[in-house]
Structures are given as structure tokens and as C-alpha cells.
Amino acid sequence: MEMSEAFATTVASVAPVIMLVGAVELVALEKGLRRMWVRPDVRGVPVVLAAALLWCVFAVLLCVAEAKALLWLATPGAPANPGVAEFCCTVLIVGFAWVMLVPTVRVVNLTFVPLFTRLPPKFAREASEEPPS
């Protein structure tokens, strides 16, 4: 993998989009955290705080990738630096995964966890019993 004009342009175009989507997700995490402070769910607070901190790390890495791509584009005759290309590619892949994973986990948590924790008593009793051997 080498840095090319097309690749650097793609990084410079895509990284801000990932940052924007991530910022929207961070606002959703903040709203969830505010709800937890009003109605304490001690188990959820560390998870939300860890997710927010992790996103901040990703956002810094995305800013660095953006800066590296823009600096590479602004440098006439810049060498095809494979290290910069690999860094940018890795950060974008992690960013894509992050903006897909967080809403997916939130939807699964909001949909399926209440479904299985609020089963009717008959089904809850059957689910807790061990199957016959």
C-alpha cells in the first residue's frame, strides 16, 4: 500500500464524514449518560464513559489522519509513503467500524434486552429451567 493522490484525496474527504457521524453518536451517548445520572443505572455509566473516551481517541486519530493526508497532498513531489497510507487506512477502517458498531449495539440493547428480561412468567420460568438430560 502506498500513498497516492487518489488515496490521500479519499482520506481527506472521508475522515471528516466519519468524524461528523461519530459526533452525532457522541451526542447520543451524552443523552444516555444524562438519563443515567437522572435515573441511576450504575452498570451502564462505566460503559457509556468508556465509549465516549474511546470515541475521543478515535477522533484524535482521525484528525491526525486528515492532517497527514492534507500535508501529503500539499507537498509537491511527496514520496509514496507506505507508513502514512497504512496509518490512514487503519484509522478509517476503525472509524467505519465504530460508527457502525455503536448504533447497532444500542439498537440491539434497546430491542432485545428488554424483550428477554420482560418475558411473561411462564416463558421466563421455562427459559430458566434446565433441559431434561
N, C-alpha and C positions, 0 to 999 in steps of 0.2 A: 504494500500500500504506500502510495506516495502522494504528497500534497500537489494538487493541480489547481489551475484556476477554476475549473468547474466545481471541484470538490470544495475549495475554500469559499466559493460563492454560495454553494448549498449550505455549508455550515453557517455562514454569516446570515443566511436567510431563515434557516430552520431553528437555530438556537433561540432567537427571540420569541418565536411562536411557542416553543416548549416552555420558556420562562413565563410567558403570559398564561398559558393553561395551568402551569404549576402555581402561579399566583392566585388564580381562581380557586384551585384546590386548597391552597393555604387559607384562604378566606373561609372556605367550608370547614376546615379543621378548627379555625378560630371560633366559629359559631358553635361547633360541637364542644369545644373546651369551655366556652361561656355557659352553655347549658349544663355541663358537668359541675361547674362551680355553683350554679344556682341549685341544681338537684344533684348533690354529690354522688358520683359513681366512681369510687376510689380506684377500681380496677381499670377504668378507661383513661384516667388522666395521664398516667405514665406513657401509655401507648400514643395518645394524641401529642403529648410533648415530644416524644421520641420522633414521631413522624414529622412534626414541624421542624425540629432540629435537623433531621436528615434532609428535608427539603432545602433548608438554608445552605447546607453543604453542597447539595446538587446545584443550587442557584449560583453559588460562587464558582463552581467548576464550569457551569455553562457560560458565565461571564468571561472566565479565562479562555475557554474555547473560542468564544466570539472574538475576543481581543486578539488571540493568536491568528485566527483566520483573517481578520481585517488587517492586521500588521503584515501578514504574509502577502495579501493582495496589494497592499500599499508599497511593498518593497519591490522595485524594479529588478528583474533578473533573480528573484529569490530562488534558492535551491529547492528541489523537490524533497523536502524534509519528511522522512517516514515517521519520525517520532511525533511530530506535530499532527500528522494525519491520523496516526493511531490514537493519540490522546483525544482529538476532536471526535473521532468516530466512536470511541468508547463512551465519552461523555454524552453524546447524542443518543446512543443506544440505551444507556442508563436513564436518561431523561425521558425517552419514549416509554420505557418500561414503567417508570414512576408514574407518569401521567395516565397510564392505562391501569396500573395496579391499584392505586389509591381509590379511585371511584368504584372499581369493581369490588374491592374488599368492603367498602362502605355499603354498597347495594346488597351484597350477599349478607352482610351483618344485619342490615335493616330488614331484610326479607326473610331469610331462613332461620336466623337465631330466634326471633320471636315466635316463628311458626313451630319450632321444635320445643321451645320452653313453655309454650301455652297449649300443649296438646290436651284434648279432653281427657278426663281422669282414666277412662277405660284404656285409651291408647297409650297414655303415659305409663300406666301400670303394666301393660303388655310389653312396652318398649324397655322397661326396667327389669323385667323377668328374663332369666337366662333360658335359652332354648333347651329343650329336652335333649339329653345325650343319647 
